[in-house]
């Protein structure tokens, strides 16, 4: 009769025990509820949608994600739900080893606010962004002949103004005429600036800056009713 190798039996027993504990722990981990998600806002725009708003979007099969076990969580579905919100520019959802759920959210940046029969923002990519009950952005109003599916001209000028320190500080209204030409108004002045088309836009704005600085220095800004930039080589002013 061969001698029993007790060391071998101990190793086998230990392996069985470890396997059992691992399977037990893994099963418990799968059914563990996720709990309240951690929501992080990225970028400078954090005012338009709140953590509460985001939490309400983190729902699967009509149940809050915090009440669900790890094994049923579909991260792609949660990301799709967040990215479908018109306030959100981009969102990512991921889960840690211990089951903690994190949502990183970047909100859209409005650069103009349409104020016609409908009110909404135009974001910095030319898209639609609804108004927020949480915060109102200080951006130029857009008036005139505006259609939601035809925002390109207004967007291009609003984008240019948002990226120009002088215009960003001064422009308070952008008006699109029936022929798609652009007018705008500036802060603390009553005159209208007729830009015309966006052709030679930078040249026209440089002309306006030169006019404004000279007229401001001479304290005659209030003398004008219309400042016409339609011709890129000159500024034509109509007095009141």
KAHU-V348702 format. One record per pair of residues at least 4 apart in sequence whose ideal C-beta (glycine too) atoms are under 6 Angstrom apart, sorted by sequence separation. I is the first residue (numbers start at 1). J is the second residue. If there is no record, write none. Layout:
BEGIN
i:I j:J
i:I j:J
END
This chain:
BEGIN
i:49 j:53
i:63 j:67
i:68 j:72
i:79 j:83
i:96 j:100
i:115 j:119
i:123 j:127
i:142 j:146
i:151 j:155
i:154 j:158
i:155 j:159
i:167 j:171
i:177 j:181
i:200 j:204
i:211 j:215
i:212 j:216
i:41 j:46
i:59 j:64
i:63 j:68
i:215 j:220
i:216 j:221
i:82 j:88
i:95 j:101
i:114 j:120
i:123 j:129
i:161 j:167
i:162 j:168
i:215 j:221
i:58 j:65
i:83 j:91
i:94 j:102
i:113 j:121
i:120 j:128
i:121 j:129
i:175 j:183
i:228 j:236
i:82 j:91
i:183 j:192
i:184 j:193
i:93 j:103
i:112 j:122
i:120 j:130
i:161 j:171
i:174 j:184
i:227 j:237
i:110 j:121
i:183 j:194
i:39 j:51
i:79 j:91
i:92 j:104
i:119 j:131
i:142 j:154
i:173 j:185
i:226 j:238
i:110 j:123
i:111 j:124
i:171 j:184
i:172 j:185
i:182 j:195
i:224 j:237
i:225 j:238
i:79 j:93
i:91 j:105
i:109 j:123
i:39 j:54
i:78 j:93
i:108 j:123
i:109 j:124
i:171 j:186
i:172 j:187
i:181 j:196
i:224 j:239
i:225 j:240
i:90 j:106
i:170 j:186
i:181 j:197
i:223 j:239
i:88 j:105
i:89 j:106
i:170 j:187
i:75 j:93
i:89 j:108
i:110 j:129
i:58 j:78
i:37 j:58
i:108 j:129
i:208 j:229
i:154 j:176
i:57 j:81
i:211 j:235
i:57 j:82
i:157 j:182
i:204 j:229
i:113 j:139
i:115 j:141
i:110 j:137
i:112 j:139
i:153 j:180
i:111 j:139
i:112 j:140
i:113 j:141
i:114 j:142
i:115 j:143
i:204 j:232
i:207 j:235
i:70 j:99
i:110 j:139
i:122 j:151
i:126 j:155
i:203 j:232
i:36 j:66
i:112 j:142
i:116 j:146
i:146 j:176
i:34 j:65
i:35 j:66
i:140 j:171
i:144 j:175
i:145 j:176
i:34 j:66
i:114 j:146
i:140 j:172
i:141 j:173
i:142 j:174
i:143 j:175
i:144 j:176
i:189 j:221
i:200 j:232
i:122 j:155
i:140 j:173
i:145 j:178
i:191 j:224
i:34 j:68
i:140 j:174
i:191 j:225
i:192 j:226
i:193 j:227
i:194 j:228
i:195 j:229
i:196 j:230
i:33 j:69
i:191 j:227
i:194 j:230
i:31 j:69
i:32 j:70
i:49 j:87
i:48 j:87
i:30 j:70
i:30 j:71
i:156 j:198
i:86 j:129
i:166 j:209
i:86 j:130
i:112 j:158
i:111 j:158
i:54 j:105
i:111 j:162
i:49 j:107
i:48 j:107
i:42 j:104
i:45 j:107
i:43 j:106
i:37 j:101
i:38 j:102
i:39 j:103
i:40 j:104
i:41 j:105
i:42 j:106
i:45 j:109
i:34 j:99
i:37 j:103
i:32 j:99
i:34 j:101
i:48 j:132
i:50 j:134
i:48 j:135
i:47 j:135
END
